[in-house]
Amino acid sequence: VAVGVGVGVAMSLVVFVRRINRSLVRAQFTGMARPSRRIHPGAIEARLLGLRSRVALLELEGAIFFGSAAHLPERAEALAPPLRFVILDLRRVSTVDESGAMLLHEVAQRLARHGQELLLAGVASGGAVARSLKAFAPWAAGSAPRTFFDADQAMEAAETALLAEAARDDAALAALLATEAELPLEACSLVRGLTARELRHVAAAMHRRELRSGDVLFRQ
């Protein structure tokens, strides 16, 4: 029995060490490499090209706890200004314990000191990660990082904020944003290259559907 217990303890230690040594950060991208799927009018899209480099997206994988995430605050803080937003994609995160929640809080605090903002993506309402963040809630009331269902929504929020900030000192951009209207069908990339006759056939077959924020368009 003693031998069996010893073997079990040894195996547990091996598993623990492997979890600690495995990198929590699966991949890292800029907003240039992973822009949101939102389609903007050409003039606004042209302005975004120079702003997306101010967003960093880090995909995390595994469990977030003191052993796996100890270096995460330093890594995030190394993403110095002019970077404005750091998105942590938690879609592949299995669990977040209390120590992991505290480390995410530290990441948010360090970024805030440099005028940067932490956005948490992959936080499905009612999911395990969302429940853990709510249960441990290390941040003060009203100071919790914004959370999003997926990285695309977080990236769109960052892009929208960057455009709004740039518009404060750019009257031309402010005017563009103020008059941004519904994108006409012929401006959509999906119908690029179609003739006018083909475009009319497509338009005739389409039905307008308006969705509220949070409504599901389709499921994979």
N, C-alpha and C positions, 0 to 999 in steps of 0.2 A: 504493500500500500504506500509506504514511504517513498519507494522508488517511483511509483506512478505519480504521486503528488509532485515530486521533484521534476519529473519529465514535463508535467503539465505547466509548472511554474516557468521552466526553461523555455518552453514553446511560447508561452504568453509573452515573455520578455523579448523573444525573437520577433514576434509579431509587432510588439510595441515599438521596438527599435526600427523596424522596417517602415512603420507608419510615420515615425519622426523624420527619418531620412528621406522619404519620398517628398518631392517638391509639391507644395500645395498649388502653386501656380502652373496650370496646364499650358497656357499660352498667353501672349500679350500682343495687343494690336493698338494702332492709333485709329482715330476717327477717319483718317484718310483711307485706311485699309478696310475698315468695317463701317461704312456710313449707314445711316438708317435707310429704310426702304421708302421713306416719304419722298414723293416727287414734287419738287418745287418748280416754279416758273424759271426760265433760263437765267434771268438777271439775278435772282436770289440765289440760285444754285451756283452761279459764278462767284458770288461773294462767300458762299459757304466753303468753297475750295480752299480758301486761305485761312479758314477758321477751324476746320476739322482736326488739324494737327494739335489742337489744344485739348483734345480728349484722348484719354488712354483707357483701354478696355483690358481687364485682366480676367481670364477664365480660371476659376478655381475648381479643384476636383478633390473629393475625399471628405474627411471629417475635419471640421475647424475646431481645434482645441489648443491648449497651451503648447503641446509638443510639435504640432504641425504648422502652427501659425505664428510662432514666436518672432520670426523675422519679417512678417508681413507689414507691420508699421514702418520699419526702416525702408523696406522696398517701395512702399507707397510714397513715403516722404522724399525718396530720391527722385521721384517724378516731379521735378521742381518747376515753378512758373517759367515761361508763360503758360504751362499746362493749367487748364482751368477746372476740368472735371476728371475724376477717376471713377470708372465704373467697375465694380466687382461683380462678375457674373457667377451667381451661386447655383446655377441650374444643375451642375453635376456634384454639388455638395450633398453629402448624405446626412450629416448631423452637425449641429452647432451646440456645444455645451456652454456652461456659464463662462468659462475662461475664454472660449472662442468669441462669445458676444462682447466680452470686455476688450478683447484685442481689436475687434471691429470698431468699437467705440474709440479706442486709442488712435486707430487709423483716421477716423473722422476728425478727431481733435487736432491731430498733427497737420492734416490738410487744411483745416480751417485757419490755423495760425498763419498759413501762407496765402490766404484768400482763395483757397481751392475748396471744391465740394465733392463729397463722396456720394455716389449713387449706387444702390444695391439692386441688381437685376436678378431675374430667376427666382423671385419671391412670390410664389403663387398663394393667393388668399386661402387660408385654411390649411396650407401645406405644412410639412414638418419644420422647414426652416422658418417660415413665418411664425409658427407657434413658439418655436424656441426663442426667436428675437423678442416676441411679445412677453414671454414668460420671464426672461432674464432682464430685459429692458434696462440696459446700463446707462442710457442717456437721459438727460433731464427732460422734463415735459416740454414738448414743442421743438426739441433739438434733434430728434431722431432723423437719420438719413432718409431721403426719399426712396421708396421701394417701387419696383416695376415688375410686371409679369415676366418680361424677357428683356434681353439685351437691346433688341431693336427699339423698344419703347423708351428705354433709358437713353439710348443714343439720340433718338429724336428729341427728347426733353433737353439734352445737352445742346444740340444744334439750335433749338428754338431759343434757349437762353443766350447762347453766344451771338445769335443774330440780334436779339433785343439789346444786348450790351453794346454791340458795335453800332447800333442805330442811334445811341445816345449822342454820339459825336459825328454822325453822318446823316445829314438831312435827306440825301438822295435815297439811302437805304431805308430810312424811316418812312419815306413816302411809298417806297415799294412794298414794305410790309403792311402799311395801312391800306393799300389798295389791292393786296393779294386776294385774288378771287379764285373761284373754282377752276381747276385746270380743264381746258376744253379737250374733248376727245382726241382731236387731231394732234394735240401736243403730247399725248401719252406715248411712251416708247413702245408699248405693245402693238400699236397700229402704224408704227413708222414704216414707210415704204409703200403703204397702200395707196392706190389711186383714189381720186375723189369718188368715183363710182363704187369702189369696194368699201370705202369709208361710209358711204350712205347705207350700204347693205348692213354693215356692222351696227351702225347707229339704230337702224330700224329694228334690229333683233334684240337690242338691249332694253332692260327695264330698270328704272331708277329705284334705288333702295337707300334710304337714309338710316344710319345707325347712330345710336347714342354711344358715348364713351363707355367702353367696357363690354359692349355687345360683341358676340362671337360671329365673325363672318364665315369661317369654316374651321373644321378641325382636321388635323392630320391623323 
